[in-house]
Amino acid sequence: MKLVNVRKGQFVYYQNQLHKVYSVKTFFKRSIHLIRLQDFEQQLSTAKDIDFYKPKHLDSFVYTHKRYTLDKIVKAKVGDYILVINPKPDSMDHHYLNAIEIVSSVERNGVISNQSNGIRHDEYWVMVPGLEEGATIIDFQNPDSEMIENQESQQAETDLPETYIPKIGDVYQRNDSDPVMQAMVVSIKGQNVSLGGNLEVKMNILTDNEKWSYVKNVKD
C-alpha cells in the first residue's frame, strides 16, 4: 500500500525487502531515510518507491542478522527485544511507533527499556528469538524460492556461535543483576575486559547472551 504521509518508525518494503523509516527530511528530493532491518544498511528513497506494511502477531523477520517472531501474548523478560506497537509515552518518555528497544527491567505495569523509557505492557509486543510455530516470514514483499533459500543459508551461518569481539567504546547491559546495569568497555587485555565502574570480566562471560547484551558503541 502506498503512503500519503510517511512517518518515522513505519515498516515499509523497498526494493522488495523489509525496512523501517528512520527519518523524513521533507526538503530533500530523496526525503525518506530507511534502515533495512536484516542488516541495518541505510537507504534513501521517495514515498512513491516504498510500500507500507503494518506488523502483525506472529510476523517473523531478521533483525541485525538474527530471526525474531512478534508475539503479542508473551510478557517481556529482562534482555528481550520489544517492538512498540501502541506508543503512549509520558512527558519523560521518548518511545515511538515501531521503536525497537531492549528490556532493562520489568515492573508490574510495564517495562523500563535500555533507553530509559517506561513502556506499559499494552504498548509492546515481544520479539521472540527464532521462528515460532505458525509464524509468517515477512522479510520479502514478493519472496521467491531462491530468496528463501539464500536467507535460510545466511540464517544458518548467523546461528553459529557469536564471533563478534567486544571493542573499546562498546556498551553492554548485564542481564543477571537487579537492577540491570550498563557499562562501557574501557580496555581489553587478552581475555580480560575492563568495564566502567572498575568491573573486569572474561571475554567469554561478556559474550554470553544470557548474562550480557550488547547495546551500542558510543561512537555510533
N, C-alpha and C positions, 0 to 999 in steps of 0.2 A: 504494500500500500504506500503510495506517495504521500509525503508530508507537506503540509502547508506551512506549519510553524515547527521548526526544528529546535529542540531544547537539549541542554546538557543532560547526559545520562541515558538518553533514549537508545535502545537497541535497534540497530539497523543492519541491513545487508548492503554491502558494497562490493562489487566485482564478485558476487556470489558467496562471499564469506561474512561471518558474523562480526560486527564491530559495535563499539559504543561511542556515542558522541561525547567528545572530551570538551569541546568549546565551540562557540559560534561567534564568528567575527564578521558582522554584517557588512562592513565596508570593503571587504576583500572579495575579489571575483570568485575565488575558491574559498568560500567562507566557512565551510564545515570541517572542523578538525576531528578526525576519527582515530580511535585506537582499536586495532584488531585484537580480539580477546585472546586468541590462542597464543600469541607471542608478543603482544604489545607493540607491534610495528605501527608507526604513525602514518596517516594518510590525510591528504587534503582533498575535499570534494565539494560538490554543489548539491543542493537539495534534489534536483532532478535526477541525480545519479544514485540515490540511495532509496531503499525501501524499508518502511517501518516494520518492526516486529515487537509484539508485546509478550514478554516471558510468561510461561505457564507452569503450573505444577508438574513436576517430573520431566521438565525440559533438561536436556543434558548438553553440555558444551565444554570445550577445552579452554581453560583459563591459565595463562602463563605455563603452558606445556603439560598441565595436568587436567584430567577429566573430572567434572563435578556434575551432580544432578540436583536440581532445585527441588526442595521438599518443604511444603507449607505446613506439614503436620508435626515434624520433629522440632524439639526445642534445642536451642543452641547450647554448646558447651564451650568452655574456655579453649581458645585456639582455633575454633571453627571460623570459616569464611561465611559471611551472610550477605544477601542481596536485599537492599532496602526497596520494598515494593509499594509501600504506603507511607511515605515520609510525613511526619507531623512534628517537626523539630520545635523545641522550645527556644527561647531567645538566646540561650547559651550554646545551642547545638547547631551543627552545620551540615548534617547529612541531607542527601537529596535523592531524587528518584533514581533507582538502579545503582546507587553507590555500593561498592563492594568494600567491606571492612572486616577486620579480624576482631573476634570477641576477646576482650581482656578480662572481663568479669561478668558473672551472671547474678542478677538480683531478682526479687520477687516479681516485679512488674516489667522487667526488661533486661537489657544488657548494656554494658559500657564497652565501647569499641576502642581499638587502638588509636583512634583519632579523638578520643575523649568525648565522644558523642553518647548521650543517653538515648537508646533506641528501644521502644516498647516492643513486647512480644508480637503484637499485631501489625508491626511495621516492617517485619523482615521475613524472608524465607531462608532456610539454611542451605548452603551449598555443600551437599554431602559428597565426600570423595568417592570417585568411581561411577560406574554406570548402574543405576538401580533397576530392579525388575519393573518392566512396563514403561521405562523412560523413552522419550523421543529425542533423538540426536538432532540438534539444530545448528550445527556448525556451518552447514551449507544451505543456501536457499534452494538450489536445484542440484542435489547430490547425484552423482553417478557412481557406478561400481568402482571405477578407478580411483576417484577421490576418497571413497570409503576405505578402500584397500590401503592407500597411501597413509591415511590418517591412523588406521589401526596399526600399521607398521611403525609410524612415528610414536604412537602411544605406547607400544611395547617397549620401545627404546627408552622413553622417559619414565616408564615404570620400574626400570632398573634402579639399584641403589643410587642415591644422590651423589654426584661428583662435584657439586659446587663447593668451592673452597672459600670460607669466610675471608674477608679482607678488611683492612682498616677503614673505618667510617661506616661499616655495616651496623645497623641497629637490629638487635634480636630481642624477642619477648620470651620471658621464662614462663612456661605454662603450668608448671607444677608448684608454684608458690602462691601464697594467699596473703596479701593481694598480689595480683600479677605484676611483675616488674619488667621494665625495658632497660637495656643497657647497650652502649656502643662499643664496638671493638676498637681498642686504642693501640694494641700491639700484638704481634704474633711471633712466637719463638718456638720453632719446631712444631710440636703438637700441643703446645700450651698457648692458650688465647687469653689475653688480658682484656677485661671489660671495665667500663667506667664504674666507680664505686669500689675500687680495689678488689674486684672479683676476678678470679682466674679459673678457667675450666679447660678440660681436654677437648681437642678438636672433635672427637667422636661423640662427646656429650652435647656439644653445641649444635651438631648437625642431626641430632636425634629429634625428629619431628614431634614425638610425644612430649618432650621436655622443653624444647625451644622452637620458636617460629621466626623465620626471617621476616622483618617488617619493611625495611628500606635501607638505602645508603644515603647518608646525609648530603652527598653531592648530587643526587638525582633531583 
